[in-house]
Amino acid sequence: FAAVLIVGPRLMPTPERTRLTYTEFLELVESGEVRQVSINNLNNQISGTLADGRDFVTTGATMLSDADEQLLKSKGVDYDYSTPQGNFFTNLIPILLPFFLIMAFFLWMQRRAMGQAGNIMSIGRSRAKPYQADKPSTTFADVAGYEGVKQEIREVVDFLRMPERFKEIGARVPKGVLLVGPPGTGKTLFARAVAGEAGVGFLSVTGSDFMEMFVGVGASRVRDLFQQARKMGRAIIFIDEIDSIGRKRGAGLGGGHDEREQTLNQMLSEMDGFESSEGVVVMAATNRPDILDPALLRPGRFDRQIIVPLPEAEERHAILKVHSTGKRMGGDVDLETMAKATPGMSGADLANLVNEAALIAVRRGSTTI
């Protein structure tokens, strides 16, 4: 709007005027061809009317010299000095512009502060990644081997599918299942397979997601996590690396110890407050069960521990079959021999082994692995 007020008048059409040099102007005055002259004090512009009625314009000094002024008088030219007054809005803009700039700055600062406040308010929300039941999910068919582990964990699936059977007989299903085993043995995969088999929602979070530099954030995120699970009706909460928040409580003097203990206390409270009819099961994974707090492992919380060991030869064979599916394997590849030759390897190690073989085949220009 201000730009329109300033530029608009300049865009208006102006009458045609002859532009002269100052020397030409003086020559016309000398010859008596100038009728009237107006000298602008602001921009040194001299405008006027010639004897034939044409308008002219030229540029000179702010004040005419005594000789030039005497020339105008001697030739009977009507001249005057003028100081044009600007448009009302044009004069008002320099006064209002700083005010508008200050207002715009404060509005920008207010919106920025509100955005930061929103981020601070959301810092206590859970960072769990939800996986809905209506999406294709992992099942036990995707988990090669480990038939003993599947048998132990299938009871959780039956509870989530048919909770009425357990209610009728008065059985109490474990509220928490702790998967214990070395890294790479598929503990997370088992948790997702349980959710896929039962057809329920799945919330995945790691223990470190609860910790933050602000005191009380961990406990707030635990509350928000369990609220999300309750809204799903039947769901599985999976906490990976739970040992990062579930360590034994002691007499730590640092603020980090206090924050972790508050988070653990909230976790214990939420798990103890569950009813069997809520249909929410907590599953967690760790490879260091010896450092977990005893209150976390007592009956009523993580009262069932399922060991997920390193795979045996038959299980390694089945795992290699799964990871070699869809890959162009050579005819001389014997997966059974490879399974026997890889004791101590986890499922993740075997998956990486097959992938490294594929990369080497590409590097050598081979068409098969």
N, C-alpha and C positions, 0 to 999 in steps of 0.2 A: 504494500500500500504506500509506504514511504517512497519507494522507488518510482511509483507512478506519479506521485505528487512532484517529485523533483524532475524527472525526465519528461513527464507529460507536456508541460508548457514549452519545452524546447522542441518537441516534435510537432507543435502546431505550425501550420503554414504561415510564413512571414511575407510581407510585400516585397516585390523585386526592387533591389537597390543596387546602384552602380558603385563598385568598389574602386576607390582612387588611392593613389599614393599621396603622401603628405605634400610632396613637391607639386603634384598635379593639382591638389587642393589649393595651394597658395597661388598657383598660376591662374586658376579659375577666379579666385578672389580678386587678384590683380586686374583681371579683365572684366570684372563686374558681373560675372555670371552666377554668383552665389547669392541666394536670397536670405537664407536663415541657417544658423549653425547651433547645435547643441553639443556641449562637451561633457562627457561622462566622467565623473571624478573617480569612479571605481576601476574601470578597465581601460582608461585612456582612449576610449572610442569617441570619434567625432562624427556626428551624423547631421544631416541637414537636407535642404531643398535647393535645387538649382533654379535659375531664372526661368527655365523652360518647364518647370514643374516636376522634373525627375528627382527622386530621392538618391542620396549618395551616402557613403560611409567610408571613413578612413581612420587611421590610428596615428595619434600624436602624443605629445607630452600631457601630463596631468594638468599642468598649468601652462597656458600660452605664454610665450615670451612677450616682452613689452613691445617689440617690433611687430610681431604677428598681431597682437591685440590692437595696436595702433592702425595696422593695415585694415583690419575688419571695420574699425570705427570710421576710417577715412572713406571706405567704400560703401558705408551705410548698411553693412550686414548686421542683421539682428542676431545676436549670439547670447548664450547663457550657459551657466554651469549647472549640471543636474546630478543628483544622487538618487538613482532609482531605488524604490522600496520593493523588497521581495514579496512574493505571495505569502498570505497569512500562514498557510500550512507549511510552506517552505521555511519560514522563520521559526515555526514551532518544532520542526523535526529535530534540529540540533539540541533542543531542550529536552524533548521526550525520548530521544534515542538512547542516551545513557540509562534512563530509568527502565526502558524495555529490556536493555541488555542485562541489567542487574536482576530484573525479574526472571528473565530466561535462565540465567545462571543458577538462581536459587531453586527454580523448578527442576532443572536438570539434577542439581545436587539432591533434592528431595526424592526424585524418582530413583536415583542411584542408591540412596540410603535405604529406600523401601525394598529394592532388589536384594541388597545385602542382608537386610533383616529377614527377607524370605529365605535366603540361603541358610542363615543361622537357625531359623525356625525348623527347616527341613533336615538339619544335621542329625537330629535324633531319630530320624526314620530308618527303618531297616533297609539294608542293601541286598536283601535276598533276591535271587533271580527266580521268578515264578515260571513253572512249566505247567500249562493247563492240561487237564485230563483228556480234552477232546482232540489234542494234537497227537500225531504218531509218536510213540515213546518206546523206550527200550523195554524188552521183556527178557525172561529167563532164557529164551531161545538165542538171544544175542550173547549170552554168557557161556563160554565154552568150559566144560568140565565143572569142577567144584560141586558135584552132586550132593555131597554131605552138607555143604553150606546152604545150598538151595533148599534142602529138606528142612533145615533149622529155621530158615527165614520165611518159609512158605506159610507158617502159622500167622505171621503178620499180615500176609496177603489175604488169608481166609478171614481174619478179623475185619479187615477193611471192606471185604466183599460182603460177608454175611455176619454182621455183628450180632444178629438175633440169636444165632446158635450158641454163642458164648453167654449171652444174657440169660437164656433159658436155663442153662445148667448152673449158672452162678459163677462162672469162671472169670478171672480177672486177667486180661491180656496185658503183657508187659507194656508199660507206657514209653519205655525207651529201649532201644536196641543199639548196643555199641559194637561196631565192627572193628576188630583189632587185627592188625597184620602189617607186614613190612610195606614200604612204599611200592606202588606199582602193581599190587595184587588185585586191583579191581574193586576196592571198597565203594568208591563212588558209583561205579557201574552197577553194583548190586543194589544200592539204594534207589537208583533210577529204575532198575528192573522191577523192584517191588512196586513203585508207583505206577509203572506201566502195566503190570499184571493186575493190579487192583483197580486201575482206571480212575485214580484220584489225582488231585493236584499235588504238585511237588515244589517245595521251596528249598532252594539250595543256597547256602551261605558258608563262608569260611570263618573260623574263629577270629582271625585278625580283623574282619569287617566290623566287629563290635567295638574295637578299641579306637580311641580318638584322643586328641590332646585336651579336649574339654572334659571336665569332671562330670559324670552323670550321663554322658552320651551313650556309653555301653549299655547301661540298664534300660535307657529309653529305647534303644534299638531292639533289645530283647523283648520288651513289651510290645513294640510295634510288630515284630516278627510273629509272635503268637497271636496277635489280633488278626493279622492277615490270614493265618492258618485257620482260625475259627470262622472267619468269613467264608472260607472255601467249604465249610461243612466237614468233609472228610479229606484229609490231606496228610502229607508226610513232610516233616521238617528235617532236612539233612544238614548237619553241621560238620563240615570237613575240618580236620586239624583242630579238634576241640581242646586239645591240650594247651593251646595258646591262651584260653580263658579259664580252663578247668583245673589248673594246677592246684596243688595242696595249699590251703591257706596257712599263712604263718605270721610271724611278727615282723613283716617287712616295714621299713620306715619310709620308703619312698612313696610319692604320690601315685606312681604307676601301679604299685602293689594295691593301694586303696581302690583305685579305679577298677582293676581286674577283679578284686574281691567283691566290689559292688555289682559288677556284671555277673559274676558267678552266683552271688546271692539271689539276684533277680531271676537267673536261669533256674535255680533250685526252686524258687517260689512258684514260677510259672509251671514247671513240670509237676510239682506236688499238687497244684490246684486243678489238674485235669480230672475230668470224669470219663469213665470208660465209654459212655454213650456219645462223647463228643467226636469220636472218630479221628482223632489227631494222634499220630505216632511220631515220636522224635527218634531219628536215627543219627548216629554220629560215627565218625571214623577217626582213628588215631593209630600211630605206631609206637606210642609211649604210654601204655596204660598204667605203668608203675608210678607216674607222677601225678595222676588224676586225684582230685580230692575224694576222700572216702564217702562224703555225703552225696557226691554225684553218682556213686556206684551202688548205693544202698537200694534195697527193694522198694519199689514205688517210683524209682527214677530210671537210671540205666541199670535195671536189674537183670538184664540178659546180655551176656557178652558172647559174640560169635567170632571165633578165630578164623581169619582168612589167611591161610598159610601160603607159602610159595608153592606153585603147582608141581605135581608129580609128573613122571614121564608121560603117562596117558593124558593128563590134563594139558601138558605142554604140546602134545601132538594135536589135541583138539583146538588149542589156541592158535597154533601155526596154521591149521586148516582155515580157521576163520579169517586170519589176516592175509592169507594167500589167495582167498577168494577174490575174483575180479582182476587178478594179476596174471600176466602171461608167464607161467612157470615152465622151465625146461623139462624135458622128458626124463632127465637123469636126476631130478631132485627127489630125494627120499625124505619126506617130512618126519617119518618115524625115526630114522637114524638121527636127524637133526634134534629131535626131541630128546633122545637118549644122550646126545652130546652136549646138552645145554642145562646141566643140573644147576640149581641155584638161581636161575633166571626167573624174573617175574613176568607177568603178562605184558607189562609195558616194555620190558627188555626184549621180549620176543617180537612184539610189534615193531620196535625200532630195528631189530635184526632183519626182518623181512624188508622193511623200507630201505635200509642201507644197501641190501643186496640189489634192490631195484635201481637205486641211484648208481651203483657201480656198473650195472648192466648198461644203463644209459651212457655213462661216461666212456665205456669201452665200445659203444656202438653196437651192442648186441640186441637182437630182437626178442630175446627171452631172458628170464632170470635164471 
